[in-house]
């Protein structure tokens, strides 16, 4: 990929089985903290001549997704579905697509929806922010 000119999309799965359909949540303002970390595991034993390590099981990051929020907008269906997932403590499958205008990478993973917050002020745009914990593997296609 070259420059980041095509943007990000955040898509929420409908839970369909056998084929899940992912629908974009409109108005994505920012997505922060997306990724994973492999913990360091000490595997040093009595035959070692120095400390030895391997990477442990990957742990998905806690991410924040912020969207424009307009309570009257008809396009809030997916935003409301994510808010309901937080309220009901329901894990969801999501897709994040990253595009440079020509090439697109798609990342699929499950999230644990932890919180939602509405932000704004008299001279600020209205937004809704979500804190989400990645659960399980992130696959790239």
C-alpha angles and dihedrals in degrees: 000000000000127000120354100248105128097060141215131298126196114202127190121213122230094218092243119166128238091004119030118203118214119208125193118245104225124228102035107179100174143351115198135181097020111161144063140262129216109214120226114250120197110224097170113143136178091274092056120106092198137008113297128200143182132190114262129214112312117254116208116229129249105250136195120216118189124193136182107260126211112163091202096051117113089212092069094092095105092040089054090048090056091047089051090050089057092047093048096039090236120159114227137195116237141181127213117197122196119194136182091195093268108038127045131198118196123202120196123196145136123254136204103218106223108171148347128207131185114220133187147099143207093288099024133086117255114250138174117212126197130198110211131178118213110234121197129346128345111222123197124209 
